[in-house]
Amino acid sequence: MSDPTTNAWESDAELVASILAGSRRDFELLYETYFPRVYRFAQRRLHDSAESEDVTQEVFLAVFRSLPSFQGTSSLLVWIFGITRNTVNRRFRRRRLRMLPLESEQASELPGNEVPPDQVVEARRILASCEAVVEKDLTPLQRRIFHLKHLRRQSIRTIAAALGKSEDAIKANLYRMRRSIANAAPGLEALLGL
């Protein structure tokens, strides 16, 4: 396996084009990058490691099949998490709940798994603001640092080594980016549970 810090892609559009052109290496890079996050998302909702692994494999099969339809109107991460959310929701729908009389106390305590529409709209607005800041306000170096830190989950030491910068320079860039994003997308940290 190659060192993931040296293979980070510059843009989602370039990565998708490369995969569609037949680059197995780039699809493996996409898979290695997002597999842990997709798996954790499924695990937090399904509470079953085997089922979460199945869902994760389904997601990447769906990603591979649907990649030609990726239009780039959102980031690849947001697009993949849309597929992940739909796949997890299908799992919930497949589960059979035992029938309870509507009058029973247990029936009134069953939780719903639907997110209120106003929360969905607000989450989309916040993520769009965040994406706009990343694309428009960050320098190419800062976008690369953002990608390595927040999408690839690399340590500051690893990022500094990969980019030939000091750890202090990476920390300073991360601080400035976080401040810019927080100013443009208030509520993002609460949305992501940070």
Contacts in CASP RR format, 6 or more apart in sequence:
PFRMAT RR
TARGET T0000
AUTHOR 0000-0000-0000
METHOD contacts of the structure
MODEL  1
MSDPTTNAWESDAELVASILAGSRRDFELLYETYFPRVYRFAQRRLHDSA
ESEDVTQEVFLAVFRSLPSFQGTSSLLVWIFGITRNTVNRRFRRRRLRML
PLESEQASELPGNEVPPDQVVEARRILASCEAVVEKDLTPLQRRIFHLKH
LRRQSIRTIAAALGKSEDAIKANLYRMRRSIANAAPGLEALLGL
1 32 0 8 1.000
4 29 0 8 1.000
4 32 0 8 1.000
4 33 0 8 1.000
4 152 0 8 1.000
4 154 0 8 1.000
5 148 0 8 1.000
5 152 0 8 1.000
5 154 0 8 1.000
5 158 0 8 1.000
5 159 0 8 1.000
5 161 0 8 1.000
5 162 0 8 1.000
6 162 0 8 1.000
7 25 0 8 1.000
7 29 0 8 1.000
8 144 0 8 1.000
8 147 0 8 1.000
8 148 0 8 1.000
8 152 0 8 1.000
8 162 0 8 1.000
9 15 0 8 1.000
9 18 0 8 1.000
9 26 0 8 1.000
9 29 0 8 1.000
9 147 0 8 1.000
10 140 0 8 1.000
10 144 0 8 1.000
12 70 0 8 1.000
12 72 0 8 1.000
12 75 0 8 1.000
12 76 0 8 1.000
13 72 0 8 1.000
15 26 0 8 1.000
15 29 0 8 1.000
15 30 0 8 1.000
15 76 0 8 1.000
16 67 0 8 1.000
16 70 0 8 1.000
16 72 0 8 1.000
16 76 0 8 1.000
18 26 0 8 1.000
19 26 0 8 1.000
19 27 0 8 1.000
19 30 0 8 1.000
19 67 0 8 1.000
20 67 0 8 1.000
20 68 0 8 1.000
27 64 0 8 1.000
30 63 0 8 1.000
30 76 0 8 1.000
31 60 0 8 1.000
33 151 0 8 1.000
33 152 0 8 1.000
34 77 0 8 1.000
34 80 0 8 1.000
34 151 0 8 1.000
35 56 0 8 1.000
35 60 0 8 1.000
36 153 0 8 1.000
37 77 0 8 1.000
37 153 0 8 1.000
38 55 0 8 1.000
38 56 0 8 1.000
38 59 0 8 1.000
38 60 0 8 1.000
38 80 0 8 1.000
38 81 0 8 1.000
38 84 0 8 1.000
39 52 0 8 1.000
39 53 0 8 1.000
39 56 0 8 1.000
41 81 0 8 1.000
41 84 0 8 1.000
41 85 0 8 1.000
41 88 0 8 1.000
42 51 0 8 1.000
42 52 0 8 1.000
42 55 0 8 1.000
42 56 0 8 1.000
42 59 0 8 1.000
42 84 0 8 1.000
42 87 0 8 1.000
42 88 0 8 1.000
43 49 0 8 1.000
43 52 0 8 1.000
45 88 0 8 1.000
45 92 0 8 1.000
46 52 0 8 1.000
46 55 0 8 1.000
46 88 0 8 1.000
46 91 0 8 1.000
51 91 0 8 1.000
55 84 0 8 1.000
55 87 0 8 1.000
55 88 0 8 1.000
55 91 0 8 1.000
58 87 0 8 1.000
59 80 0 8 1.000
59 83 0 8 1.000
59 84 0 8 1.000
59 87 0 8 1.000
62 83 0 8 1.000
62 87 0 8 1.000
63 80 0 8 1.000
63 83 0 8 1.000
66 83 0 8 1.000
70 76 0 8 1.000
70 79 0 8 1.000
72 79 0 8 1.000
74 127 0 8 1.000
74 128 0 8 1.000
74 131 0 8 1.000
75 131 0 8 1.000
77 151 0 8 1.000
78 127 0 8 1.000
78 131 0 8 1.000
89 113 0 8 1.000
92 113 0 8 1.000
97 110 0 8 1.000
100 106 0 8 1.000
100 107 0 8 1.000
100 110 0 8 1.000
101 107 0 8 1.000
122 191 0 8 1.000
123 191 0 8 1.000
126 185 0 8 1.000
126 186 0 8 1.000
126 187 0 8 1.000
126 188 0 8 1.000
126 191 0 8 1.000
127 185 0 8 1.000
127 188 0 8 1.000
127 191 0 8 1.000
129 184 0 8 1.000
129 185 0 8 1.000
129 188 0 8 1.000
130 181 0 8 1.000
130 184 0 8 1.000
130 185 0 8 1.000
130 188 0 8 1.000
132 184 0 8 1.000
133 180 0 8 1.000
133 181 0 8 1.000
133 184 0 8 1.000
133 185 0 8 1.000
134 143 0 8 1.000
134 146 0 8 1.000
134 181 0 8 1.000
135 143 0 8 1.000
137 180 0 8 1.000
137 184 0 8 1.000
138 146 0 8 1.000
138 177 0 8 1.000
138 180 0 8 1.000
141 163 0 8 1.000
141 173 0 8 1.000
142 173 0 8 1.000
142 176 0 8 1.000
142 177 0 8 1.000
144 163 0 8 1.000
145 159 0 8 1.000
145 163 0 8 1.000
145 170 0 8 1.000
145 173 0 8 1.000
145 174 0 8 1.000
145 177 0 8 1.000
146 177 0 8 1.000
148 154 0 8 1.000
148 158 0 8 1.000
148 159 0 8 1.000
148 162 0 8 1.000
148 163 0 8 1.000
149 156 0 8 1.000
149 159 0 8 1.000
149 174 0 8 1.000
154 162 0 8 1.000
156 167 0 8 1.000
156 170 0 8 1.000
156 171 0 8 1.000
156 174 0 8 1.000
157 167 0 8 1.000
159 165 0 8 1.000
159 170 0 8 1.000
160 166 0 8 1.000
160 167 0 8 1.000
160 169 0 8 1.000
160 170 0 8 1.000
163 170 0 8 1.000
181 188 0 8 1.000
182 188 0 8 1.000
182 189 0 8 1.000
188 194 0 8 1.000
END
